[in-house]
Amino acid sequence: MTTTAIIMMILSLTIVWGGLIASLIHLRNNPDKED
């Protein structure tokens, strides 16, 4: 793999996992009040 491919892979993984973690924190701080 080239350096560019590795950088792009790390960037995409960071964006995906960062979004998941951010959504988890947001849901934990603001739980939905739905029964």
PDB file with SEQRES, HELIX, SHEET and CRYST1 records, atoms N, CA, C and O in Angstrom:
SEQRES   1 A   35  MET THR THR THR ALA ILE ILE MET MET ILE LEU SER LEU          
SEQRES   2 A   35  THR ILE VAL TRP GLY GLY LEU ILE ALA SER LEU ILE HIS          
SEQRES   3 A   35  LEU ARG ASN ASN PRO ASP LYS GLU ASP                          
HELIX    1 AA1 THR A    3  ASN A   29  1                                  27    
CRYST1    1.000    1.000    1.000  90.00  90.00  90.00 P 1           1          
ATOM      1  N   MET A   1       0.848  -1.202   0.000  1.00  0.00           N  
ATOM      2  CA  MET A   1       0.000   0.000   0.000  1.00  0.00           C  
ATOM      3  C   MET A   1       0.879   1.246   0.000  1.00  0.00           C  
ATOM      4  O   MET A   1       1.934   1.286   0.634  1.00  0.00           O  
ATOM      5  N   THR A   2       0.426   2.238  -0.713  1.00  0.00           N  
ATOM      6  CA  THR A   2       1.192   3.478  -0.772  1.00  0.00           C  
ATOM      7  C   THR A   2       0.908   4.329   0.457  1.00  0.00           C  
ATOM      8  O   THR A   2      -0.059   4.096   1.183  1.00  0.00           O  
ATOM      9  N   THR A   3       1.763   5.313   0.675  1.00  0.00           N  
ATOM     10  CA  THR A   3       1.576   6.187   1.834  1.00  0.00           C  
ATOM     11  C   THR A   3       0.247   6.921   1.742  1.00  0.00           C  
ATOM     12  O   THR A   3      -0.448   7.085   2.744  1.00  0.00           O  
ATOM     13  N   THR A   4      -0.109   7.365   0.528  1.00  0.00           N  
ATOM     14  CA  THR A   4      -1.378   8.082   0.355  1.00  0.00           C  
ATOM     15  C   THR A   4      -2.558   7.195   0.719  1.00  0.00           C  
ATOM     16  O   THR A   4      -3.504   7.649   1.362  1.00  0.00           O  
ATOM     17  N   ALA A   5      -2.506   5.928   0.309  1.00  0.00           N  
ATOM     18  CA  ALA A   5      -3.606   5.010   0.613  1.00  0.00           C  
ATOM     19  C   ALA A   5      -3.731   4.801   2.121  1.00  0.00           C  
ATOM     20  O   ALA A   5      -4.839   4.748   2.655  1.00  0.00           O  
ATOM     21  N   ILE A   6      -2.598   4.683   2.800  1.00  0.00           N  
ATOM     22  CA  ILE A   6      -2.623   4.489   4.252  1.00  0.00           C  
ATOM     23  C   ILE A   6      -3.213   5.723   4.938  1.00  0.00           C  
ATOM     24  O   ILE A   6      -4.027   5.599   5.852  1.00  0.00           O  
ATOM     25  N   ILE A   7      -2.800   6.908   4.495  1.00  0.00           N  
ATOM     26  CA  ILE A   7      -3.315   8.145   5.092  1.00  0.00           C  
ATOM     27  C   ILE A   7      -4.820   8.251   4.883  1.00  0.00           C  
ATOM     28  O   ILE A   7      -5.554   8.601   5.807  1.00  0.00           O  
ATOM     29  N   MET A   8      -5.283   7.948   3.668  1.00  0.00           N  
ATOM     30  CA  MET A   8      -6.715   8.029   3.381  1.00  0.00           C  
ATOM     31  C   MET A   8      -7.491   7.010   4.210  1.00  0.00           C  
ATOM     32  O   MET A   8      -8.588   7.303   4.686  1.00  0.00           O  
ATOM     33  N   MET A   9      -6.922   5.804   4.386  1.00  0.00           N  
ATOM     34  CA  MET A   9      -7.586   4.774   5.178  1.00  0.00           C  
ATOM     35  C   MET A   9      -7.723   5.224   6.634  1.00  0.00           C  
ATOM     36  O   MET A   9      -8.783   5.069   7.239  1.00  0.00           O  
ATOM     37  N   ILE A  10      -6.641   5.782   7.193  1.00  0.00           N  
ATOM     38  CA  ILE A  10      -6.676   6.250   8.580  1.00  0.00           C  
ATOM     39  C   ILE A  10      -7.682   7.392   8.725  1.00  0.00           C  
ATOM     40  O   ILE A  10      -8.419   7.457   9.709  1.00  0.00           O  
ATOM     41  N   LEU A  11      -7.707   8.290   7.737  1.00  0.00           N  
ATOM     42  CA  LEU A  11      -8.646   9.411   7.795  1.00  0.00           C  
ATOM     43  C   LEU A  11     -10.089   8.914   7.788  1.00  0.00           C  
ATOM     44  O   LEU A  11     -10.909   9.362   8.588  1.00  0.00           O  
ATOM     45  N   SER A  12     -10.392   7.994   6.887  1.00  0.00           N  
ATOM     46  CA  SER A  12     -11.772   7.493   6.793  1.00  0.00           C  
ATOM     47  C   SER A  12     -12.162   6.740   8.062  1.00  0.00           C  
ATOM     48  O   SER A  12     -13.281   6.890   8.552  1.00  0.00           O  
ATOM     49  N   LEU A  13     -11.247   5.932   8.596  1.00  0.00           N  
ATOM     50  CA  LEU A  13     -11.539   5.202   9.835  1.00  0.00           C  
ATOM     51  C   LEU A  13     -11.775   6.182  10.991  1.00  0.00           C  
ATOM     52  O   LEU A  13     -12.679   5.990  11.804  1.00  0.00           O  
ATOM     53  N   THR A  14     -10.958   7.224  11.050  1.00  0.00           N  
ATOM     54  CA  THR A  14     -11.111   8.212  12.120  1.00  0.00           C  
ATOM     55  C   THR A  14     -12.455   8.914  12.019  1.00  0.00           C  
ATOM     56  O   THR A  14     -13.114   9.153  13.031  1.00  0.00           O  
ATOM     57  N   ILE A  15     -12.865   9.246  10.788  1.00  0.00           N  
ATOM     58  CA  ILE A  15     -14.152   9.926  10.601  1.00  0.00           C  
ATOM     59  C   ILE A  15     -15.297   9.006  11.011  1.00  0.00           C  
ATOM     60  O   ILE A  15     -16.218   9.434  11.707  1.00  0.00           O  
ATOM     61  N   VAL A  16     -15.244   7.741  10.581  1.00  0.00           N  
ATOM     62  CA  VAL A  16     -16.322   6.799  10.893  1.00  0.00           C  
ATOM     63  C   VAL A  16     -16.405   6.551  12.393  1.00  0.00           C  
ATOM     64  O   VAL A  16     -17.471   6.699  12.991  1.00  0.00           O  
ATOM     65  N   TRP A  17     -15.277   6.172  13.007  1.00  0.00           N  
ATOM     66  CA  TRP A  17     -15.290   5.865  14.440  1.00  0.00           C  
ATOM     67  C   TRP A  17     -15.533   7.118  15.275  1.00  0.00           C  
ATOM     68  O   TRP A  17     -16.194   7.061  16.312  1.00  0.00           O  
ATOM     69  N   GLY A  18     -14.997   8.251  14.821  1.00  0.00           N  
ATOM     70  CA  GLY A  18     -15.242   9.506  15.531  1.00  0.00           C  
ATOM     71  C   GLY A  18     -16.728   9.836  15.552  1.00  0.00           C  
ATOM     72  O   GLY A  18     -17.256  10.292  16.566  1.00  0.00           O  
ATOM     73  N   GLY A  19     -17.402   9.602  14.419  1.00  0.00           N  
ATOM     74  CA  GLY A  19     -18.836   9.863  14.350  1.00  0.00           C  
ATOM     75  C   GLY A  19     -19.616   8.935  15.266  1.00  0.00           C  
ATOM     76  O   GLY A  19     -20.558   9.361  15.933  1.00  0.00           O  
ATOM     77  N   LEU A  20     -19.222   7.660  15.299  1.00  0.00           N  
ATOM     78  CA  LEU A  20     -19.910   6.696  16.161  1.00  0.00           C  
ATOM     79  C   LEU A  20     -19.751   7.074  17.630  1.00  0.00           C  
ATOM     80  O   LEU A  20     -20.721   7.072  18.388  1.00  0.00           O  
ATOM     81  N   ILE A  21     -18.520   7.400  18.026  1.00  0.00           N  
ATOM     82  CA  ILE A  21     -18.267   7.755  19.423  1.00  0.00           C  
ATOM     83  C   ILE A  21     -19.000   9.043  19.787  1.00  0.00           C  
ATOM     84  O   ILE A  21     -19.558   9.160  20.878  1.00  0.00           O  
ATOM     85  N   ALA A  22     -18.995  10.009  18.865  1.00  0.00           N  
ATOM     86  CA  ALA A  22     -19.682  11.275  19.131  1.00  0.00           C  
ATOM     87  C   ALA A  22     -21.179  11.053  19.306  1.00  0.00           C  
ATOM     88  O   ALA A  22     -21.800  11.659  20.179  1.00  0.00           O  
ATOM     89  N   SER A  23     -21.762  10.185  18.476  1.00  0.00           N  
ATOM     90  CA  SER A  23     -23.199   9.911  18.584  1.00  0.00           C  
ATOM     91  C   SER A  23     -23.507   9.182  19.891  1.00  0.00           C  
ATOM     92  O   SER A  23     -24.535   9.438  20.518  1.00  0.00           O  
ATOM     93  N   LEU A  24     -22.614   8.270  20.304  1.00  0.00           N  
ATOM     94  CA  LEU A  24     -22.817   7.561  21.570  1.00  0.00           C  
ATOM     95  C   LEU A  24     -22.781   8.535  22.743  1.00  0.00           C  
ATOM     96  O   LEU A  24     -23.618   8.458  23.642  1.00  0.00           O  
ATOM     97  N   ILE A  25     -21.814   9.449  22.734  1.00  0.00           N  
ATOM     98  CA  ILE A  25     -21.711  10.433  23.816  1.00  0.00           C  
ATOM     99  C   ILE A  25     -22.942  11.336  23.815  1.00  0.00           C  
ATOM    100  O   ILE A  25     -23.480  11.664  24.872  1.00  0.00           O  
ATOM    101  N   HIS A  26     -23.383  11.738  22.618  1.00  0.00           N  
ATOM    102  CA  HIS A  26     -24.554  12.611  22.516  1.00  0.00           C  
ATOM    103  C   HIS A  26     -25.800  11.904  23.045  1.00  0.00           C  
ATOM    104  O   HIS A  26     -26.596  12.505  23.767  1.00  0.00           O  
ATOM    105  N   LEU A  27     -25.970  10.630  22.688  1.00  0.00           N  
ATOM    106  CA  LEU A  27     -27.133   9.881  23.168  1.00  0.00           C  
ATOM    107  C   LEU A  27     -27.059   9.676  24.676  1.00  0.00           C  
ATOM    108  O   LEU A  27     -28.082   9.720  25.360  1.00  0.00           O  
ATOM    109  N   ARG A  28     -25.856   9.453  25.198  1.00  0.00           N  
ATOM    110  CA  ARG A  28     -25.712   9.237  26.640  1.00  0.00           C  
ATOM    111  C   ARG A  28     -26.028  10.523  27.406  1.00  0.00           C  
ATOM    112  O   ARG A  28     -26.628  10.477  28.480  1.00  0.00           O  
ATOM    113  N   ASN A  29     -25.622  11.673  26.851  1.00  0.00           N  
ATOM    114  CA  ASN A  29     -25.891  12.944  27.520  1.00  0.00           C  
ATOM    115  C   ASN A  29     -27.338  13.386  27.315  1.00  0.00           C  
ATOM    116  O   ASN A  29     -27.908  14.065  28.170  1.00  0.00           O  
ATOM    117  N   ASN A  30     -27.934  13.002  26.179  1.00  0.00           N  
ATOM    118  CA  ASN A  30     -29.309  13.404  25.875  1.00  0.00           C  
ATOM    119  C   ASN A  30     -30.124  12.177  25.483  1.00  0.00           C  
ATOM    120  O   ASN A  30     -30.402  11.975  24.300  1.00  0.00           O  
ATOM    121  N   PRO A  31     -30.510  11.358  26.454  1.00  0.00           N  
ATOM    122  CA  PRO A  31     -31.275  10.142  26.130  1.00  0.00           C  
ATOM    123  C   PRO A  31     -32.656  10.486  25.606  1.00  0.00           C  
ATOM    124  O   PRO A  31     -33.288  11.442  26.055  1.00  0.00           O  
ATOM    125  N   ASP A  32     -33.116   9.685  24.640  1.00  0.00           N  
ATOM    126  CA  ASP A  32     -34.441   9.919  24.076  1.00  0.00           C  
ATOM    127  C   ASP A  32     -35.509   9.508  25.086  1.00  0.00           C  
ATOM    128  O   ASP A  32     -35.457   8.416  25.652  1.00  0.00           O  
ATOM    129  N   LYS A  33     -36.472  10.395  25.303  1.00  0.00           N  
ATOM    130  CA  LYS A  33     -37.538  10.113  26.270  1.00  0.00           C  
ATOM    131  C   LYS A  33     -38.724   9.476  25.547  1.00  0.00           C  
ATOM    132  O   LYS A  33     -39.821  10.034  25.532  1.00  0.00           O  
ATOM    133  N   GLU A  34     -38.500   8.317  24.953  1.00  0.00           N  
ATOM    134  CA  GLU A  34     -39.573   7.628  24.235  1.00  0.00           C  
ATOM    135  C   GLU A  34     -39.858   6.284  24.896  1.00  0.00           C  
ATOM    136  O   GLU A  34     -38.946   5.492  25.133  1.00  0.00           O  
ATOM    137  N   ASP A  35     -41.120   6.039  25.189  1.00  0.00           N  
ATOM    138  CA  ASP A  35     -41.484   4.763  25.813  1.00  0.00           C  
ATOM    139  C   ASP A  35     -41.776   3.726  24.753  1.00  0.00           C  
ATOM    140  O   ASP A  35     -42.101   2.584  25.079  1.00  0.00           O  
TER     141      ASP A  35                                                      
END                                                                             
